[in-house]
Amino acid sequence: MPRIRKDKNNNYNDKKRVLIVDDEPDLCTVLKMVLEDNGFEANSFEDPTLALKNFKADSYDLVLLDIKMPEMDGFQLYRKMKEIDSKVKVCFLTASELYYEGIRKESFCKEDKVDKEFFLAKPIENEDLVNQINKIMSSNIFEDQDN
Amino acid sequence: MKLDILILVIAGNTEKTEVLEGSDNTKNVILQFMSNAKIGWDNCVDSTAPSVIIAQFKKQLLESKNRGTRVRIVTEITNDNLSYCKELMDLIDELRHLDGVKCNFSVSKTEYVATAILQKDQVVTQVIYSNAKGIVEQHRYLFGTLWNKSIPGEQKIREIEKGVKPDVIEIIKNSSRAHSLYLNIIKDSKEEILLIFPTSNAFIRQEKVEVIQSLIEAAEKHNVKVRILMPTHNVTEHSVQRLKMRKNQYRNGNIDIRYIEESSGTKATILVVDRKMSLVMELKDDSKTTFFEAIGLSTYSNSRPGVLSYVSIFESLWRQAELYEQVKEANMQLELANEQLKVHDKMQKEFINVAAHELRTPIQPILSTVGIIRSRKGNIKGQELDNSLDMIARSAERLKRLSSDILDITKIESHSLNLNKEQFNVIDVISNTVGEFKNQITKNNLNINLIFANNEDVIMVEADRQRIAQVVSNLLTNAIKFTKKDGGVVSIEVQKKAEGKEDGNQDVVVITVRDTGQGIHPEIFPKLFTKFATKSFQGTGLGLFISINIVEAHGGKIWAENNVTADGINKGSVFYFTLPIINSNRNHDQV
């Protein structure tokens, strides 16, 4: 079963779609700009609850998730989104020291296999961000897992 | 003379043993006995005898002495017969003492006289006389035995006169006797009781047989200093605490308790009273419930070296127990210090985490915007350019605020927050700050009505102008931050108020910042003015910590409450802070 999704026109050359969720409005704005400048189709939400409400299966190739957010943190949102779309790729982007360094050892990662996902540290250079996202897009870790 | 010959004849030929009655007869027999005994004779008599001998036979004894006849007496020297014994010692060869002598007989080489009835100073009314060889030898043997067990009369007289009790070490096999001795010794104590309980069971058993009660009486009624060493255990804790409470309750109560290890190997209750007596009761079976079943042999001693050895053992254990307590106390303090270090360490980590997040987050828009402008090679114009520049400016402003907050925290925590005090009108400072905020509200299109209500034009304070502006700014920032989501009113108010007269009648200005926002979260309320007290996901929780330190450094106060409107609905919060003011009226009076 192919895991790399095609868009509704079955066209591989179409723009990859990225959802950004970050409670900092400026970050949403600037990350969206960076991704759009680099050929992605990007959407952003400052409110994680609102992001979840609007999240539908097969609508994004990748979700770029902040972790420290009010009301619903990145991990909670991650779980809910995975329930809706188990194939969506998720990349955490965080400025937090504890989250970035310690998170892989936390129970959450073991239970939910978050270590199969990706972590990036804020602040990140535009070029690095784009490279990392491209790398994640082209990886097929889920197929590896099935084998 | 005739009688003398007769008796000699009898002695030479026949042995006789007879009982003689009547004072004349008895006296004659005794006098004859004395005069027959040319070399000497020995006497074993009870404590009444010395007075009878002095009264009846003083003259004869003196004559015997002058003749060189050797007379020895074993008797019990007591307080009552002391003077007679002393007199006797001058009349005879040797007088010795034996505790509790009860018999009354005299024996020479050939004759024996004895009496069963003796009364003080009275004549002897009945004697047994015998010259039978067997009887004489038997009593010579008996005398010898008693003589060897006795002690010199001079020693006993000295002891009585100096009130010295003889050194005794007694082994007590009967536990009832040990018990009564135990209580008596405690009752007779005058200065000090030292007591070691080997086990907590021993304490419980002895508590049941009135030992503890006796100790309390000794301590409280006779002001005896009681020290107890015992193992600590739950079952005895209640009694021990009661004893300790009595100590505080009664000024005379003087019972001190220290703990020793139960497994210290002590297998006896050791009691030392006044450093003169000891009673050691060996523990035979600790599983028994009564004192009488549990103890085995006991030894009583008033012998100085032995008693003092117990004292020294007690004192060593007492000091050891104190050291042990000190070590325990020191350990507890170390643990506490360690806990504090851990808390401090946790707070430091938390600070680093918060600071890292807050420092890194605003860098992202700067970094990304600069990257975009560069990659587009200047192809960015109009609104997009303005927005980008605003974003950079906002982020830089955030970093600037954060860096100065962190610097302030460092100053506060190293106690080097210096105030540049000057005299100024606090209304001006607030007015300027409010002006800046109004501009921001307009610029950011916030739905907030900021009101500055002041009844006075001039309220002079002596303070650090920038620091006061910082506090006002912090409070307004918070008020706006928690109100802007749904919009509302933020008001600031300035009022003069006379503080408590006991504070030297210092007037203060009260600055009140009120908002209609979401109010203070109940979780945050108790730690509102501490570091990192925030539920917000944007902010470090440093502002109020800095504010309280600034206000208190000026001698002011800061506090907060949730705002309750007339209809009882919790709406928003109110922050107050005060500053001492320069009372212009009073200044004029003084001038």
Interface residues (C-beta under 8 A of the other chain):
Chain A: D23 E24 D26 L27 T29 V30 L31 M33 V34 D37 K68 M69 P70 A95 S96 E97 L98 A121 K122 P123 I124 E125 N126 E127
Chain B: K349 I352 N353 A356 H357 L359 R360 T361 P362 I363 Q364 P365 L367 S368 T369 G371 I372 S375 R376 N387 M391 R394 S395 S536 F537 Q538
